[in-house]
Amino acid sequence: MSKILKALFVIIGTLVGAGFASGQEIYIFFYQYGINGIWGIVVSSTLIAVVIYKVLDICQKKEVKNYKDFLKICIKNEKYLEIFNTVINLFILITFYIMVAGFGAYLEQELKINGLIGSLLLAVICYIVFLGDVSGLIKISQWIVPILIGSLVLIGLNIIDVENIFQMYYYLPENESGKWLLDGVLYGSYNTILLIPVVIALRNLATNRNKQITISILTGVLVIILSLTIFFMLMKVEVAIENLEMPAVYIASKISTVFEYIYGFIILSSILTTSVSLGTSFLENVAKTKKSYKRYAIFICVSSIMVSNVGFSNLVNLLYPIFGYIGLVQILGILKK
């Protein structure tokens, strides 16, 4: 497999997590704005693509080795740098917790398995992969993500009503608020917080400008396609979406049992790839030695099981927009370079 595809699959695997695949993120940031939500998807995807290119470019020109080196280039003040580094690591850790909670929430909602058991299962899998370092992340992504993408597009094509797409003005919620643009930027912003440490870890897979541009463009296009797939799927929901933990799963279950099982794979595999990416990023950022790496790995896996009791949708609604604003600071620093 080419280096470009390896990098692309890891990046998409990081982006397409529990919030995305479940439909929660697409509803909160885009669908509620109707037609304007589609433009929001384009804005956020473009922002993500631009930031990926800039990060890879900076890594090559400045010979960046880790996330802290990268922050030193964007933030000159040492005091602010330490504060920002701590906040970013905290965000990555919290989002890792959200993925673990999402895994438990799905198993509880669909299979009636206690959520804590589901969270424990994912935590154990993550710990095993963490022991393989960055190479473990690349291996699991290059096998799972292509199947994930293909499954999501396949089920979307079977569920989406093409006739409804051409009549979106009648089917989509009415919302003329200009907040769609802000939410589009915030969505791209908080995703870049998650992506930047991962992209830095992938710097050796994009060693020239052509590879950097290709990876960035392909990422942007794929994010648009996958986001629109879920966006149009939400048009099939016949109940109040805000009352559903995982609206996309609800839609699939209403079509057929087969689609429900396929979407179950999509949800669980997307949670797995994202949680592994986030956990690896956190460990690469904070661990100084192999011994401390293992200690931190045990800590985040055990603590994630405890935090999963808070609830998946509650964590998404509360924390993601907040960290979106924080991510804007980092984006401005990157774009200046």
N, C-alpha and C positions, 0 to 999 in steps of 0.2 A: 504493500500500500504506500502511495506517495506521501511525502512529508506534508504537502498541502492538505490532503484528505485527513491525515491523522490530526493535524491542528484543527481543522474545521469540525471534525466530529467531537473533539474534546470541548471546543467552544460551544457548539450547539447543545451538547450534553449538559453543560453548565447552565445554559439559558433555559432549556426546557425542563423545568422542575415541577414540583407538585402544584404550585400556584398557577403556572402556565397551562399545563396539560389538563388540570381539573376544570379550567374555565374561569376560576376566581379572578386571576389577574386581568384577563381580557375583558371580563365584565366590569371590574372596578375602574380600570384605566381607559377603556375604549368603548365598549358596547353601550354603556349608559348614555353616551353622547350621540348615538344614532349614526347618521352618515359621516359626521365630523370625526367619529371614532376611527374611521378608516384612514383619514388623513393623519390622525394621531399615530396610528401604527406605522405609517410611512416615515413620519418625523422621528419617532423613537428608533426605528430600525436603521435609518440613515445616521443618526447620532452614534449608535453602537458601532456601526461599520467604520465611521471616521475615527472614533477613539481607538479601536483595535489597530487601525493602520498607524496612528500616531505613536501608540505604545511600542509597537514592533519597530518602528523607525527610530525612536529614541533609544530603545534597547541596543540596536545595532550600532548607532553612531556614538553612543556614550558608553558602550560596553557594560551595560547594567547586568548585575549578577543576581540581584534579589529585589524584593519589593521596597525595602528601606532605601536601597541605592536609588531606586526610581523616584521615591518621594523626595529625596534630597535635591534632585534636579528640578522638581516642580515647586517645592516649598523651601525657601532659603533660610527662613527663621528656624533655628534649632528647637526652640521651645514649642512652636506651633507644629513642627514636624513630628515631635514625639506624641503630642496630643492627638494629631490627626491619625498617626499610625495606630495608636491605641483604639481610637473610635472605629477605624476601618476593620481592625481585627475583631472588635466586638461585634460589628455588623455581620461579618462573615460567620462568626460563631453562632449568632442568633439565627441567621438564615439556615445554617446547618441544623439547628434545633427545629426550625419550621419544617424542613424536609422530613425529619424523623417523626414529627407530629403528624405530617401529612400521610406518611406510610401507615401509621397506626390508625388514623382516621379512615383511610380507605378500607383496610381490612375489617374494621369495626362496622362500617356502613354497609359494605357489600357481602362480607363473609361471616358477620356476627362474631368475629374473633375479638377478644378484649384488646383495646387500643394499646395497652402497655406491652402486651405480648408482641404485637407488630413492631412497635418501637424498639423493643429489645432485639428482635430478629435483625432489623436493619443496622442497629448499632454494632452487632457482632460481625455482620458482613463488612461494614465499613472498616472496622478495626483490622480485619484480615487483609483488606486491600491496602490500607495505610502502611502496613509493614513492607509493601512492595515499592514504596516511595512514588515518585512521579511516573515511573515506568508502569506501575500498577494502574494509575489513572488512565494512561494512554491505551493500555491493552484493553481495559474494560470498556472504554469509550468506542474504540474502533470496531468492536464486535456488536455492542448493543445499540449504539446511536443510529447506524444505517437502518436497522430493523425498526427502531422507534419511529424514524422519519417516514419510512415506507408505510408502516401500519397506520400512522395518523392521517396521512394523505389518503390512503385507501378507504378508511372508514369515513373520512370527510366527504369523499366523492360519492359514497353510497347514501349518506344522510342529507347532504346539502341539496336543496331544491333549487335548481338553476332558474326556474321561472320566478321564484321568490326574490332572487338576487336582483333581477331586473325590475322588481317592484318594491325595492327596499324602502322607499318613502312611505309606503303603507304598512310595512311590517316592523320597521325599526322604531324604537321609542323616540318621542319628540324631545329634543334638547338643543336649544339654540345657544347655550352657554359657551362663552369663549374659553372656558376652563379646559376644553379638550386639548388645546395646545400645551398648556402648562402640564397636564397629566401625561401627555405624550413625551415631553422633555423629562419629567420626573421618572417615568418608567425606564427610559433609556439611561437616565442618570444612575438610578440605584442598581441597574443591571451591570453598569460598567464598574461599580465598586466590586462586584463579585468577579467580574471578568478579568480585570487588570492583573491581579496576582496570578491567575491562571495563564493569561497571555504571556506574562513575563517568564513563567516556567516553560513555555513552549517556544521561547525565542530562538532556540537552535534549529527549529523546524522551518523558520522563515528568515533565511540568511541574506536575501537580496530583495530589492524593491519590487520586482515582479511578483514574487511569492507573497510579499506583504499585501500588495494591492489585490491579488487574486483571493487570498484568504478573507480580506475585509469585505470585498464585493459579494463573494459567495455567502458569507455570513449574513449580510444585510438582506440579500434576496431570499434566503431560506427562512429568516425570521419573519419577513413579510408574508411569505406563502403559508407558513405554519400558523401565524397569528390570524390571518384571514380565514383559514380553514376553521379554526375554533370560533371565530367571530360569527361566521355564517351558520355554524352549527347551533349557536345560541338562539338563533331565530326560530328554532324548532321547540324551544322551551315553552310550555303552556301554563306554567305556574310562576309564582314570584321567584325570580332567580336569586334574589338576596336571601331567601330562606333556605337555599341549598348549599351544603358544604362543597359539593363537587358537581356543578351543573352539567358539565360535559359527560360525566358518567351517567347522570340521570337520563340524558338524551339517548345515549347508546343503549341503555337498558330498556327504553321504550320501543326501540326499533326491533331488536331481537336478542336472544340470549347469546348468540355467537358474537354480535357486535359488543355486547356487554363484556364478554370475556376478552375480546381483542383490546378493548379500551382499558380493561384491567391491566393487561400487559403494558400498555402505553403509560399508564399512571405509575405503576410500580417501577418500571425500568427508568422512566424520567426522574423519579425521585432518587433512585439509586445512583444514576450518573451524576446528578447535581450534588447530592450529599457527599459523594466521593470527591468531586472537584473542590467543593467548599472546604471539606475537612483537610484535604491535601494542601490547599492554599494557606489555611490557618496554621497548620503544622510547619510548613516551609517558612512562614513569616516569624513565628515565635520561637521555634526550637533551635538551639545553638549546637547541640550535639545529638548523636544517634540515641543516646540514653534518654535525654530530655524529650526527644521526638516521641519515643515510646510512652513516656510518662504522660505527655500532653495528649497523646492518642487515647490512652485509657481514660483520662479525665473528661475529654469532650464526648466520648461515647457513653460513659456512665451518666454524666450530667444531662445529656440529651434525653435520656429515658425519663428523668424526673420532670424536666420542663415540658415534655409532650402532653402533660395533663392540662395545660392552659387551653389547648384547642387550636386546630389548624386555621380556620377562617378568621378567628379573633386575632391571631398573630399576623396574618397577611394584611388585614384591614388597618391595624394599628401601626405596625412598624415600617412597612414598605414606603409609604409616602414620606415619613419622617426622614428616612435615610436617603430618599431621593434628593432632598434639599442639600444634604451633606455631600452627596456625590457631585453636585454642581460645582462645588469649590474645587474639587480635584480635576474636573473636566476643564474648567477655566485655566488651571495651571498647566494642563497638558497642551491645550490649544495655543497657549502663548509660546510654547516651544516649537 
